[in-house]
Amino acid sequence: MGKITILEETTKNPITLIGKRAGICYGSDITDDNKNYIRGIGCITDRHGRTLEYPNVEMIIDGYSAKTIREWYTHIGCLPTRLQSSTRYINYNNFQFVVPKTVKNCKDDDAFYYYMKVIKQIRNSINALIDMGVPNEDATMLLPICMQTKIVDKRNLRNLIDMSKNRECTRAYWEFREMFNDIKNALREYSDEWKWIVDNLFMPKCEELGYCPERKSCGRKKLKEEL
């Protein structure tokens, strides 16, 4: 569906870099990359999470809906933070909307007519699809944020690992899960160290915890109170 391009600015050997940065503070020999790699694995398995912030990931994310990219933006991983209305859970049967001043004040009255005609058609179609049994999260793809878009993204390893805990969950939005899987595959191909990281550190939170912490579980793992 979409395409992920890992840019050359992405850290080629993230585990080695983690060990090298940690070695500076340990007073260790950082001239030997084999020792740096071993030290990096140690930092990861010992859960020294801040060291995960050193590996850099830069990529082009292309061909996914603006709806899903909008959710991608919520994983900012630092201050300032934000919360925003969800296009998945909020009822958009009668959504509010903005009319541009250029449409309101257009000398041709037909401009406002055509604008409102499209809005009304979108509303009616969303309602019809929901009545047919289409999930709200898919019916609202008719909203004007469903067009494909392209972004250039920059973040660190720790942010991606945290993202995987939530977005690889079976209950996460389907397009986001597909996009994140594409990102994993692209990183696997970038280097052997990234392949190890993806295969060992990227997983839904239930796999890490051994139980599902969600109130509405998909059933992949038992709830904590059931164990």
C-alpha positions in Angstrom: 0.0 0.0 0.0 2.5 2.6 1.2 6.2 2.9 1.0 8.9 3.4 3.7 12.3 4.8 2.7 14.9 4.7 5.4 17.2 7.7 4.9 21.0 7.5 5.1 21.0 9.7 8.2 19.6 6.8 10.1 22.1 5.2 12.5 23.5 2.1 10.7 24.6 0.2 13.8 22.3 1.3 16.7 23.4 -1.4 19.2 27.1 -0.5 18.7 26.3 3.2 19.1 24.4 2.5 22.3 27.4 0.7 23.8 29.7 3.4 22.6 27.8 6.2 24.3 27.3 4.2 27.5 31.0 3.3 27.5 32.0 7.0 27.7 30.1 7.2 31.0 31.5 3.9 32.2 35.1 4.9 31.5 35.3 1.9 29.1 37.3 1.3 26.0 35.1 2.6 23.2 37.6 2.0 20.3 36.6 -1.6 20.0 33.2 -1.9 18.2 32.8 -5.6 19.3 33.0 -4.5 22.9 30.7 -1.6 22.2 28.2 -4.0 20.7 28.3 -6.4 23.7 27.9 -3.4 26.0 25.0 -2.1 23.9 23.2 -5.5 24.2 23.8 -5.3 28.0 22.2 -1.8 28.1 19.2 -3.1 26.2 18.7 -6.3 28.3 19.3 -4.3 31.5 16.5 -1.9 30.4 18.7 1.2 30.5 16.0 2.9 28.4 17.7 6.3 28.0 20.5 4.8 25.9 17.8 3.9 23.4 17.4 7.6 22.6 20.8 7.9 20.8 20.1 5.8 17.7 18.5 8.1 15.1 15.8 7.1 12.6 14.9 9.2 9.6 12.6 8.0 6.9 10.1 9.0 4.2 6.6 7.7 4.9 4.6 7.8 1.7 1.2 6.7 0.5 -0.7 6.3 3.8 -3.9 8.2 4.7 -3.7 11.5 6.5 -5.9 9.9 9.0 -3.2 7.4 10.0 -0.4 9.9 9.7 -2.4 12.1 12.1 -2.3 9.3 14.6 1.5 8.8 13.9 2.0 12.4 15.0 0.6 11.7 18.5 3.8 9.7 19.3 5.9 12.7 19.8 7.9 11.2 22.7 8.7 14.5 24.4 7.3 17.8 25.6 5.1 19.5 24.6 2.4 16.9 24.6 -1.2 16.9 23.3 -4.5 15.1 23.1 -6.8 15.4 20.1 -10.3 14.2 19.2 -10.2 10.7 17.8 -11.5 10.0 14.3 -12.0 6.4 15.5 -14.3 6.7 18.5 -16.1 10.1 18.2 -19.4 10.0 16.5 -19.0 12.0 13.3 -22.5 11.4 12.0 -23.2 15.2 12.3 -19.6 16.5 12.4 -18.9 20.2 12.8 -16.7 21.8 10.1 -14.9 24.9 9.0 -16.1 26.9 6.0 -13.2 29.0 4.5 -13.9 32.7 4.3 -13.1 32.6 0.6 -16.1 30.3 0.2 -18.4 32.3 2.5 -17.5 35.6 0.9 -17.3 34.4 -2.7 -19.2 36.7 -5.1 -20.6 33.6 -6.8 -23.2 32.1 -4.4 -22.7 28.7 -6.0 -19.4 28.4 -4.2 -21.1 28.1 -0.8 -23.7 25.8 -2.3 -21.2 23.4 -3.7 -19.2 23.4 -0.6 -22.2 22.5 1.6 -23.4 20.0 -1.0 -20.2 18.0 -0.6 -20.3 18.2 3.3 -23.9 17.0 3.3 -23.1 14.1 0.9 -20.2 13.0 3.2 -22.4 13.1 6.2 -25.1 11.1 4.5 -22.7 8.5 3.2 -21.0 8.0 6.6 -24.4 7.4 8.2 -25.4 5.0 5.4 -22.1 3.0 5.7 -22.5 2.8 9.5 -26.1 1.6 9.1 -24.8 -1.1 6.7 -22.5 -2.4 9.5 -19.3 -0.7 8.4 -17.2 0.2 11.6 -17.2 3.9 12.5 -13.4 4.0 12.1 -13.7 2.9 8.4 -16.8 4.8 7.5 -15.1 8.1 8.6 -12.4 7.5 6.1 -14.7 9.5 3.9 -13.7 12.6 5.9 -11.3 14.8 4.0 -8.3 13.4 5.8 -8.4 10.1 4.0 -6.3 11.3 1.1 -2.8 9.9 0.7 0.0 12.0 2.0 3.8 12.0 2.4 6.0 13.0 5.4 9.6 13.1 6.3 9.9 11.8 9.8 12.7 11.9 12.4 12.6 10.1 15.8 14.7 7.9 18.1 14.7 4.2 18.8 13.1 4.5 22.3 10.1 6.3 20.7 9.6 3.5 18.1 9.8 0.8 20.7 7.2 2.6 22.8 5.1 3.0 19.7 5.2 -0.7 19.0 3.7 -1.5 22.4 0.5 0.1 21.4 0.4 0.1 17.6 1.2 -3.6 17.1 -1.8 -4.4 19.4 -4.5 -6.3 17.4 -7.0 -3.6 18.4 -4.9 -0.8 16.9 -6.2 0.7 13.7 -5.6 -1.6 10.8 -3.8 0.9 8.5 -1.4 1.9 11.3 -0.6 -1.7 12.0 0.2 -2.2 8.3 2.3 0.9 8.2 4.3 0.0 11.3 4.9 -3.5 9.9 6.3 -1.8 6.7 8.6 0.3 8.9 9.8 -2.8 10.7 10.6 -4.6 7.4 12.4 -1.5 6.1 14.5 -1.3 9.2 15.3 -5.0 9.1 16.7 -4.5 5.6 18.8 -1.5 6.7 21.3 -3.4 8.8 21.7 -6.6 10.8 21.7 -4.7 14.1 18.3 -3.2 13.2 17.0 -6.6 12.3 18.0 -7.8 15.8 16.3 -4.8 17.4 13.1 -5.2 15.4 12.9 -9.0 16.1 13.6 -8.6 19.8 12.3 -5.3 21.0 9.3 -4.4 18.8 6.2 -6.1 20.1 2.7 -5.4 21.4 2.7 -4.7 25.2 0.9 -8.0 26.0 3.9 -9.9 24.6 6.2 -8.0 26.9 4.0 -8.2 29.9 2.7 -11.7 29.5 -0.8 -10.6 29.9 -3.3 -8.1 28.4 -3.6 -4.8 30.3 -6.5 -3.6 28.2 -10.1 -3.5 29.5 -11.3 -4.6 26.1 -8.9 -7.4 25.2 -8.6 -9.1 21.8 -8.0 -12.4 23.5 -4.4 -12.8 22.4 -3.3 -12.9 26.0 -5.2 -13.5 29.2 -6.1 -10.5 31.3 -4.0 -9.9 34.4 -6.8 -10.9 36.8 -7.2 -14.2 35.0 -3.7 -15.3 35.6 
